[in-house]
Amino acid sequence: MPADISDQTLDFLLARAGLDLTPAQKAELKSVYPGIAAMAERVRKPRGIMAEPAHAYGFNPVDLGEDL
């Protein structure tokens, strides 16, 4: 995902979502877009069982990345 968004792309996405923003709101949204893009990249990475340790019990050495 690019770290910047063009005005045309932002207008398209806002129209598709049915949102009508003021120029100030659009400018603010564009200013936070790089952080949102970085967060989306982190979320889309595959994660294993250790991503939710509160929901898993009985770890063995393989689960923890240790050799047997």
PyMOL Python script that loads the backbone (N, CA, C, O; Angstrom):
from pymol import cmd

cmd.read_pdbstr("""\
ATOM      1  N   MET A   1       0.852  -1.175   0.000  1.00  0.00           N
ATOM      2  CA  MET A   1       0.000   0.000   0.000  1.00  0.00           C
ATOM      3  C   MET A   1       0.897   1.237   0.000  1.00  0.00           C
ATOM      4  O   MET A   1       1.817   1.329   0.813  1.00  0.00           O
ATOM      5  N   PRO A   2       0.644   2.180  -0.892  1.00  0.00           N
ATOM      6  CA  PRO A   2       1.489   3.371  -0.935  1.00  0.00           C
ATOM      7  C   PRO A   2       1.349   4.199   0.340  1.00  0.00           C
ATOM      8  O   PRO A   2       0.319   4.155   1.013  1.00  0.00           O
ATOM      9  N   ALA A   3       2.397   4.953   0.660  1.00  0.00           N
ATOM     10  CA  ALA A   3       2.389   5.769   1.874  1.00  0.00           C
ATOM     11  C   ALA A   3       1.669   7.102   1.671  1.00  0.00           C
ATOM     12  O   ALA A   3       1.547   7.888   2.610  1.00  0.00           O
ATOM     13  N   ASP A   4       1.195   7.359   0.459  1.00  0.00           N
ATOM     14  CA  ASP A   4       0.492   8.607   0.167  1.00  0.00           C
ATOM     15  C   ASP A   4      -0.735   8.271  -0.671  1.00  0.00           C
ATOM     16  O   ASP A   4      -0.765   7.246  -1.353  1.00  0.00           O
ATOM     17  N   ILE A   5      -1.734   9.123  -0.620  1.00  0.00           N
ATOM     18  CA  ILE A   5      -2.957   8.899  -1.390  1.00  0.00           C
ATOM     19  C   ILE A   5      -3.251  10.163  -2.192  1.00  0.00           C
ATOM     20  O   ILE A   5      -3.168  11.274  -1.669  1.00  0.00           O
ATOM     21  N   SER A   6      -3.590   9.986  -3.447  1.00  0.00           N
ATOM     22  CA  SER A   6      -3.875  11.147  -4.302  1.00  0.00           C
ATOM     23  C   SER A   6      -5.270  11.691  -3.986  1.00  0.00           C
ATOM     24  O   SER A   6      -6.120  11.004  -3.420  1.00  0.00           O
ATOM     25  N   ASP A   7      -5.466  12.943  -4.373  1.00  0.00           N
ATOM     26  CA  ASP A   7      -6.782  13.569  -4.164  1.00  0.00           C
ATOM     27  C   ASP A   7      -7.868  12.813  -4.922  1.00  0.00           C
ATOM     28  O   ASP A   7      -8.975  12.635  -4.414  1.00  0.00           O
ATOM     29  N   GLN A   8      -7.551  12.370  -6.135  1.00  0.00           N
ATOM     30  CA  GLN A   8      -8.534  11.647  -6.943  1.00  0.00           C
ATOM     31  C   GLN A   8      -8.920  10.318  -6.285  1.00  0.00           C
ATOM     32  O   GLN A   8     -10.094   9.949  -6.251  1.00  0.00           O
ATOM     33  N   THR A   9      -7.923   9.611  -5.768  1.00  0.00           N
ATOM     34  CA  THR A   9      -8.202   8.329  -5.107  1.00  0.00           C
ATOM     35  C   THR A   9      -9.024   8.551  -3.850  1.00  0.00           C
ATOM     36  O   THR A   9      -9.982   7.820  -3.597  1.00  0.00           O
ATOM     37  N   LEU A  10      -8.659   9.551  -3.063  1.00  0.00           N
ATOM     38  CA  LEU A  10      -9.412   9.848  -1.845  1.00  0.00           C
ATOM     39  C   LEU A  10     -10.853  10.211  -2.189  1.00  0.00           C
ATOM     40  O   LEU A  10     -11.782   9.731  -1.540  1.00  0.00           O
ATOM     41  N   ASP A  11     -11.047  11.049  -3.198  1.00  0.00           N
ATOM     42  CA  ASP A  11     -12.407  11.426  -3.602  1.00  0.00           C
ATOM     43  C   ASP A  11     -13.208  10.205  -4.049  1.00  0.00           C
ATOM     44  O   ASP A  11     -14.388  10.078  -3.723  1.00  0.00           O
ATOM     45  N   PHE A  12     -12.562   9.308  -4.798  1.00  0.00           N
ATOM     46  CA  PHE A  12     -13.239   8.086  -5.245  1.00  0.00           C
ATOM     47  C   PHE A  12     -13.667   7.237  -4.053  1.00  0.00           C
ATOM     48  O   PHE A  12     -14.812   6.789  -3.986  1.00  0.00           O
ATOM     49  N   LEU A  13     -12.750   7.016  -3.113  1.00  0.00           N
ATOM     50  CA  LEU A  13     -13.067   6.176  -1.959  1.00  0.00           C
ATOM     51  C   LEU A  13     -14.155   6.805  -1.080  1.00  0.00           C
ATOM     52  O   LEU A  13     -15.025   6.100  -0.569  1.00  0.00           O
ATOM     53  N   LEU A  14     -14.104   8.117  -0.906  1.00  0.00           N
ATOM     54  CA  LEU A  14     -15.125   8.794  -0.113  1.00  0.00           C
ATOM     55  C   LEU A  14     -16.494   8.709  -0.789  1.00  0.00           C
ATOM     56  O   LEU A  14     -17.504   8.483  -0.122  1.00  0.00           O
ATOM     57  N   ALA A  15     -16.528   8.891  -2.106  1.00  0.00           N
ATOM     58  CA  ALA A  15     -17.788   8.789  -2.842  1.00  0.00           C
ATOM     59  C   ALA A  15     -18.341   7.367  -2.756  1.00  0.00           C
ATOM     60  O   ALA A  15     -19.540   7.162  -2.563  1.00  0.00           O
ATOM     61  N   ARG A  16     -17.450   6.401  -2.900  1.00  0.00           N
ATOM     62  CA  ARG A  16     -17.873   4.992  -2.821  1.00  0.00           C
ATOM     63  C   ARG A  16     -18.453   4.664  -1.451  1.00  0.00           C
ATOM     64  O   ARG A  16     -19.384   3.868  -1.338  1.00  0.00           O
ATOM     65  N   ALA A  17     -17.894   5.288  -0.401  1.00  0.00           N
ATOM     66  CA  ALA A  17     -18.393   5.062   0.953  1.00  0.00           C
ATOM     67  C   ALA A  17     -19.614   5.927   1.264  1.00  0.00           C
ATOM     68  O   ALA A  17     -20.232   5.768   2.316  1.00  0.00           O
ATOM     69  N   GLY A  18     -19.963   6.837   0.362  1.00  0.00           N
ATOM     70  CA  GLY A  18     -21.114   7.706   0.577  1.00  0.00           C
ATOM     71  C   GLY A  18     -20.839   8.828   1.562  1.00  0.00           C
ATOM     72  O   GLY A  18     -21.758   9.329   2.211  1.00  0.00           O
ATOM     73  N   LEU A  19     -19.569   9.225   1.677  1.00  0.00           N
ATOM     74  CA  LEU A  19     -19.199  10.283   2.614  1.00  0.00           C
ATOM     75  C   LEU A  19     -18.975  11.594   1.877  1.00  0.00           C
ATOM     76  O   LEU A  19     -18.380  11.617   0.799  1.00  0.00           O
ATOM     77  N   ASP A  20     -19.448  12.671   2.457  1.00  0.00           N
ATOM     78  CA  ASP A  20     -19.261  14.009   1.899  1.00  0.00           C
ATOM     79  C   ASP A  20     -18.510  14.825   2.948  1.00  0.00           C
ATOM     80  O   ASP A  20     -19.111  15.320   3.902  1.00  0.00           O
ATOM     81  N   LEU A  21     -17.193  14.964   2.770  1.00  0.00           N
ATOM     82  CA  LEU A  21     -16.355  15.642   3.751  1.00  0.00           C
ATOM     83  C   LEU A  21     -16.012  17.049   3.297  1.00  0.00           C
ATOM     84  O   LEU A  21     -15.989  17.349   2.103  1.00  0.00           O
ATOM     85  N   THR A  22     -15.748  17.899   4.268  1.00  0.00           N
ATOM     86  CA  THR A  22     -15.292  19.255   3.966  1.00  0.00           C
ATOM     87  C   THR A  22     -13.823  19.183   3.535  1.00  0.00           C
ATOM     88  O   THR A  22     -13.149  18.185   3.789  1.00  0.00           O
ATOM     89  N   PRO A  23     -13.336  20.229   2.889  1.00  0.00           N
ATOM     90  CA  PRO A  23     -11.910  20.234   2.526  1.00  0.00           C
ATOM     91  C   PRO A  23     -10.983  20.059   3.737  1.00  0.00           C
ATOM     92  O   PRO A  23      -9.942  19.411   3.631  1.00  0.00           O
ATOM     93  N   ALA A  24     -11.356  20.630   4.878  1.00  0.00           N
ATOM     94  CA  ALA A  24     -10.534  20.480   6.089  1.00  0.00           C
ATOM     95  C   ALA A  24     -10.519  19.026   6.561  1.00  0.00           C
ATOM     96  O   ALA A  24      -9.479  18.521   6.984  1.00  0.00           O
ATOM     97  N   GLN A  25     -11.658  18.360   6.492  1.00  0.00           N
ATOM     98  CA  GLN A  25     -11.722  16.952   6.891  1.00  0.00           C
ATOM     99  C   GLN A  25     -10.901  16.074   5.946  1.00  0.00           C
ATOM    100  O   GLN A  25     -10.219  15.149   6.386  1.00  0.00           O
ATOM    101  N   LYS A  26     -10.971  16.368   4.658  1.00  0.00           N
ATOM    102  CA  LYS A  26     -10.176  15.620   3.683  1.00  0.00           C
ATOM    103  C   LYS A  26      -8.680  15.807   3.945  1.00  0.00           C
ATOM    104  O   LYS A  26      -7.910  14.850   3.875  1.00  0.00           O
ATOM    105  N   ALA A  27      -8.275  17.038   4.245  1.00  0.00           N
ATOM    106  CA  ALA A  27      -6.864  17.315   4.519  1.00  0.00           C
ATOM    107  C   ALA A  27      -6.392  16.558   5.758  1.00  0.00           C
ATOM    108  O   ALA A  27      -5.285  16.020   5.781  1.00  0.00           O
ATOM    109  N   GLU A  28      -7.229  16.521   6.774  1.00  0.00           N
ATOM    110  CA  GLU A  28      -6.868  15.785   7.985  1.00  0.00           C
ATOM    111  C   GLU A  28      -6.763  14.295   7.706  1.00  0.00           C
ATOM    112  O   GLU A  28      -5.841  13.635   8.184  1.00  0.00           O
ATOM    113  N   LEU A  29      -7.697  13.765   6.939  1.00  0.00           N
ATOM    114  CA  LEU A  29      -7.669  12.347   6.588  1.00  0.00           C
ATOM    115  C   LEU A  29      -6.408  12.009   5.787  1.00  0.00           C
ATOM    116  O   LEU A  29      -5.784  10.972   6.010  1.00  0.00           O
ATOM    117  N   LYS A  30      -6.043  12.889   4.859  1.00  0.00           N
ATOM    118  CA  LYS A  30      -4.812  12.670   4.078  1.00  0.00           C
ATOM    119  C   LYS A  30      -3.583  12.716   4.972  1.00  0.00           C
ATOM    120  O   LYS A  30      -2.612  12.005   4.713  1.00  0.00           O
ATOM    121  N   SER A  31      -3.601  13.531   6.012  1.00  0.00           N
ATOM    122  CA  SER A  31      -2.426  13.648   6.887  1.00  0.00           C
ATOM    123  C   SER A  31      -2.209  12.400   7.735  1.00  0.00           C
ATOM    124  O   SER A  31      -1.074  12.116   8.116  1.00  0.00           O
ATOM    125  N   VAL A  32      -3.250  11.656   8.037  1.00  0.00           N
ATOM    126  CA  VAL A  32      -3.103  10.438   8.846  1.00  0.00           C
ATOM    127  C   VAL A  32      -3.015   9.179   7.987  1.00  0.00           C
ATOM    128  O   VAL A  32      -2.787   8.089   8.512  1.00  0.00           O
ATOM    129  N   TYR A  33      -3.191   9.316   6.686  1.00  0.00           N
ATOM    130  CA  TYR A  33      -3.182   8.153   5.800  1.00  0.00           C
ATOM    131  C   TYR A  33      -1.897   7.317   5.884  1.00  0.00           C
ATOM    132  O   TYR A  33      -1.993   6.090   5.893  1.00  0.00           O
ATOM    133  N   PRO A  34      -0.708   7.912   5.945  1.00  0.00           N
ATOM    134  CA  PRO A  34       0.498   7.070   6.033  1.00  0.00           C
ATOM    135  C   PRO A  34       0.475   6.124   7.242  1.00  0.00           C
ATOM    136  O   PRO A  34       0.896   4.973   7.134  1.00  0.00           O
ATOM    137  N   GLY A  35      -0.003   6.593   8.362  1.00  0.00           N
ATOM    138  CA  GLY A  35      -0.096   5.735   9.546  1.00  0.00           C
ATOM    139  C   GLY A  35      -1.119   4.631   9.370  1.00  0.00           C
ATOM    140  O   GLY A  35      -0.904   3.504   9.816  1.00  0.00           O
ATOM    141  N   ILE A  36      -2.230   4.948   8.723  1.00  0.00           N
ATOM    142  CA  ILE A  36      -3.269   3.946   8.465  1.00  0.00           C
ATOM    143  C   ILE A  36      -2.738   2.892   7.493  1.00  0.00           C
ATOM    144  O   ILE A  36      -2.983   1.699   7.675  1.00  0.00           O
ATOM    145  N   ALA A  37      -2.013   3.329   6.464  1.00  0.00           N
ATOM    146  CA  ALA A  37      -1.442   2.390   5.492  1.00  0.00           C
ATOM    147  C   ALA A  37      -0.439   1.465   6.169  1.00  0.00           C
ATOM    148  O   ALA A  37      -0.419   0.267   5.885  1.00  0.00           O
ATOM    149  N   ALA A  38       0.396   2.002   7.062  1.00  0.00           N
ATOM    150  CA  ALA A  38       1.380   1.175   7.776  1.00  0.00           C
ATOM    151  C   ALA A  38       0.674   0.166   8.682  1.00  0.00           C
ATOM    152  O   ALA A  38       1.089  -0.990   8.763  1.00  0.00           O
ATOM    153  N   MET A  39      -0.377   0.592   9.353  1.00  0.00           N
ATOM    154  CA  MET A  39      -1.125  -0.312  10.216  1.00  0.00           C
ATOM    155  C   MET A  39      -1.775  -1.427   9.397  1.00  0.00           C
ATOM    156  O   MET A  39      -1.772  -2.582   9.823  1.00  0.00           O
ATOM    157  N   ALA A  40      -2.323  -1.105   8.249  1.00  0.00           N
ATOM    158  CA  ALA A  40      -2.950  -2.120   7.396  1.00  0.00           C
ATOM    159  C   ALA A  40      -1.926  -3.151   6.943  1.00  0.00           C
ATOM    160  O   ALA A  40      -2.244  -4.337   6.865  1.00  0.00           O
ATOM    161  N   GLU A  41      -0.714  -2.725   6.646  1.00  0.00           N
ATOM    162  CA  GLU A  41       0.335  -3.666   6.250  1.00  0.00           C
ATOM    163  C   GLU A  41       0.681  -4.617   7.387  1.00  0.00           C
ATOM    164  O   GLU A  41       0.891  -5.809   7.159  1.00  0.00           O
ATOM    165  N   ARG A  42       0.742  -4.095   8.615  1.00  0.00           N
ATOM    166  CA  ARG A  42       1.056  -4.959   9.768  1.00  0.00           C
ATOM    167  C   ARG A  42      -0.055  -5.963  10.020  1.00  0.00           C
ATOM    168  O   ARG A  42       0.221  -7.117  10.348  1.00  0.00           O
ATOM    169  N   VAL A  43      -1.287  -5.553   9.873  1.00  0.00           N
ATOM    170  CA  VAL A  43      -2.423  -6.429  10.157  1.00  0.00           C
ATOM    171  C   VAL A  43      -2.524  -7.557   9.133  1.00  0.00           C
ATOM    172  O   VAL A  43      -2.971  -8.652   9.476  1.00  0.00           O
ATOM    173  N   ARG A  44      -2.124  -7.320   7.904  1.00  0.00           N
ATOM    174  CA  ARG A  44      -2.287  -8.303   6.841  1.00  0.00           C
ATOM    175  C   ARG A  44      -1.233  -9.407   6.846  1.00  0.00           C
ATOM    176  O   ARG A  44      -1.286 -10.298   5.998  1.00  0.00           O
ATOM    177  N   LYS A  45      -0.287  -9.375   7.766  1.00  0.00           N
ATOM    178  CA  LYS A  45       0.747 -10.403   7.814  1.00  0.00           C
ATOM    179  C   LYS A  45       0.201 -11.656   8.506  1.00  0.00           C
ATOM    180  O   LYS A  45      -0.533 -11.548   9.488  1.00  0.00           O
ATOM    181  N   PRO A  46       0.559 -12.858   7.993  1.00  0.00           N
ATOM    182  CA  PRO A  46       0.100 -14.082   8.640  1.00  0.00           C
ATOM    183  C   PRO A  46       0.676 -14.192  10.051  1.00  0.00           C
ATOM    184  O   PRO A  46       1.828 -13.832  10.297  1.00  0.00           O
ATOM    185  N   ARG A  47      -0.143 -14.695  10.968  1.00  0.00           N
ATOM    186  CA  ARG A  47       0.301 -14.829  12.344  1.00  0.00           C
ATOM    187  C   ARG A  47      -0.054 -16.215  12.855  1.00  0.00           C
ATOM    188  O   ARG A  47      -1.061 -16.797  12.451  1.00  0.00           O
ATOM    189  N   GLY A  48       0.759 -16.729  13.724  1.00  0.00           N
ATOM    190  CA  GLY A  48       0.553 -18.061  14.267  1.00  0.00           C
ATOM    191  C   GLY A  48      -0.227 -18.048  15.561  1.00  0.00           C
ATOM    192  O   GLY A  48      -0.814 -17.038  15.949  1.00  0.00           O
ATOM    193  N   ILE A  49      -0.219 -19.180  16.215  1.00  0.00           N
ATOM    194  CA  ILE A  49      -0.981 -19.362  17.444  1.00  0.00           C
ATOM    195  C   ILE A  49      -0.519 -18.413  18.548  1.00  0.00           C
ATOM    196  O   ILE A  49      -1.311 -18.035  19.412  1.00  0.00           O
ATOM    197  N   MET A  50       0.754 -18.027  18.527  1.00  0.00           N
ATOM    198  CA  MET A  50       1.276 -17.162  19.580  1.00  0.00           C
ATOM    199  C   MET A  50       0.746 -15.728  19.485  1.00  0.00           C
ATOM    200  O   MET A  50       0.993 -14.933  20.392  1.00  0.00           O
ATOM    201  N   ALA A  51       0.039 -15.383  18.434  1.00  0.00           N
ATOM    202  CA  ALA A  51      -0.527 -14.042  18.305  1.00  0.00           C
ATOM    203  C   ALA A  51      -1.635 -13.817  19.328  1.00  0.00           C
ATOM    204  O   ALA A  51      -1.915 -12.675  19.692  1.00  0.00           O
ATOM    205  N   GLU A  52      -2.261 -14.881  19.790  1.00  0.00           N
ATOM    206  CA  GLU A  52      -3.334 -14.794  20.777  1.00  0.00           C
ATOM    207  C   GLU A  52      -3.044 -15.748  21.933  1.00  0.00           C
ATOM    208  O   GLU A  52      -3.779 -16.718  22.114  1.00  0.00           O
ATOM    209  N   PRO A  53      -2.002 -15.503  22.715  1.00  0.00           N
ATOM    210  CA  PRO A  53      -1.636 -16.455  23.764  1.00  0.00           C
ATOM    211  C   PRO A  53      -2.703 -16.629  24.838  1.00  0.00           C
ATOM    212  O   PRO A  53      -2.711 -17.658  25.514  1.00  0.00           O
ATOM    213  N   ALA A  54      -3.591 -15.679  25.021  1.00  0.00           N
ATOM    214  CA  ALA A  54      -4.614 -15.823  26.048  1.00  0.00           C
ATOM    215  C   ALA A  54      -5.644 -16.886  25.684  1.00  0.00           C
ATOM    216  O   ALA A  54      -6.387 -17.351  26.548  1.00  0.00           O
ATOM    217  N   HIS A  55      -5.693 -17.270  24.419  1.00  0.00           N
ATOM    218  CA  HIS A  55      -6.681 -18.244  23.965  1.00  0.00           C
ATOM    219  C   HIS A  55      -6.078 -19.621  23.722  1.00  0.00           C
ATOM    220  O   HIS A  55      -6.758 -20.505  23.201  1.00  0.00           O
ATOM    221  N   ALA A  56      -4.835 -19.816  24.083  1.00  0.00           N
ATOM    222  CA  ALA A  56      -4.167 -21.096  23.827  1.00  0.00           C
ATOM    223  C   ALA A  56      -3.399 -21.525  25.068  1.00  0.00           C
ATOM    224  O   ALA A  56      -2.768 -20.710  25.742  1.00  0.00           O
ATOM    225  N   TYR A  57      -3.463 -22.797  25.350  1.00  0.00           N
ATOM    226  CA  TYR A  57      -2.796 -23.325  26.531  1.00  0.00           C
ATOM    227  C   TYR A  57      -1.961 -24.528  26.141  1.00  0.00           C
ATOM    228  O   TYR A  57      -2.117 -25.063  25.044  1.00  0.00           O
ATOM    229  N   GLY A  58      -1.073 -24.959  27.031  1.00  0.00           N
ATOM    230  CA  GLY A  58      -0.288 -26.158  26.805  1.00  0.00           C
ATOM    231  C   GLY A  58       0.758 -25.996  25.722  1.00  0.00           C
ATOM    232  O   GLY A  58       0.900 -26.870  24.867  1.00  0.00           O
ATOM    233  N   PHE A  59       1.501 -24.882  25.740  1.00  0.00           N
ATOM    234  CA  PHE A  59       2.529 -24.675  24.732  1.00  0.00           C
ATOM    235  C   PHE A  59       3.614 -25.730  24.857  1.00  0.00           C
ATOM    236  O   PHE A  59       3.975 -26.134  25.962  1.00  0.00           O
ATOM    237  N   ASN A  60       4.120 -26.164  23.742  1.00  0.00           N
ATOM    238  CA  ASN A  60       5.274 -27.056  23.745  1.00  0.00           C
ATOM    239  C   ASN A  60       6.441 -26.303  23.107  1.00  0.00           C
ATOM    240  O   ASN A  60       6.242 -25.214  22.568  1.00  0.00           O
ATOM    241  N   PRO A  61       7.650 -26.858  23.156  1.00  0.00           N
ATOM    242  CA  PRO A  61       8.810 -26.133  22.615  1.00  0.00           C
ATOM    243  C   PRO A  61       8.657 -25.704  21.160  1.00  0.00           C
ATOM    244  O   PRO A  61       9.170 -24.650  20.784  1.00  0.00           O
ATOM    245  N   VAL A  62       7.975 -26.478  20.335  1.00  0.00           N
ATOM    246  CA  VAL A  62       7.788 -26.120  18.934  1.00  0.00           C
ATOM    247  C   VAL A  62       6.941 -24.848  18.827  1.00  0.00           C
ATOM    248  O   VAL A  62       7.227 -23.979  18.003  1.00  0.00           O
ATOM    249  N   ASP A  63       5.892 -24.737  19.666  1.00  0.00           N
ATOM    250  CA  ASP A  63       5.050 -23.544  19.651  1.00  0.00           C
ATOM    251  C   ASP A  63       5.849 -22.291  19.989  1.00  0.00           C
ATOM    252  O   ASP A  63       5.565 -21.203  19.487  1.00  0.00           O
ATOM    253  N   LEU A  64       6.844 -22.458  20.839  1.00  0.00           N
ATOM    254  CA  LEU A  64       7.639 -21.319  21.294  1.00  0.00           C
ATOM    255  C   LEU A  64       8.856 -21.070  20.415  1.00  0.00           C
ATOM    256  O   LEU A  64       9.651 -20.173  20.696  1.00  0.00           O
ATOM    257  N   GLY A  65       9.010 -21.865  19.340  1.00  0.00           N
ATOM    258  CA  GLY A  65      10.109 -21.679  18.409  1.00  0.00           C
ATOM    259  C   GLY A  65      11.405 -22.303  18.876  1.00  0.00           C
ATOM    260  O   GLY A  65      12.477 -21.962  18.375  1.00  0.00           O
ATOM    261  N   GLU A  66      11.319 -23.212  19.828  1.00  0.00           N
ATOM    262  CA  GLU A  66      12.527 -23.878  20.329  1.00  0.00           C
ATOM    263  C   GLU A  66      12.686 -25.226  19.636  1.00  0.00           C
ATOM    264  O   GLU A  66      11.708 -25.866  19.249  1.00  0.00           O
ATOM    265  N   ASP A  67      13.925 -25.634  19.492  1.00  0.00           N
ATOM    266  CA  ASP A  67      14.201 -26.960  18.930  1.00  0.00           C
ATOM    267  C   ASP A  67      13.921 -28.027  19.980  1.00  0.00           C
ATOM    268  O   ASP A  67      14.112 -27.803  21.175  1.00  0.00           O
ATOM    269  N   LEU A  68      13.469 -29.183  19.522  1.00  0.00           N
ATOM    270  CA  LEU A  68      13.194 -30.287  20.451  1.00  0.00           C
ATOM    271  C   LEU A  68      14.453 -30.935  20.933  1.00  0.00           C
ATOM    272  O   LEU A  68      14.399 -31.880  21.720  1.00  0.00           O
TER     273      LEU A  68
END
""", "prot")
cmd.dss("prot")
cmd.show_as("cartoon", "prot")
cmd.util.cbc("prot")
cmd.orient("prot")
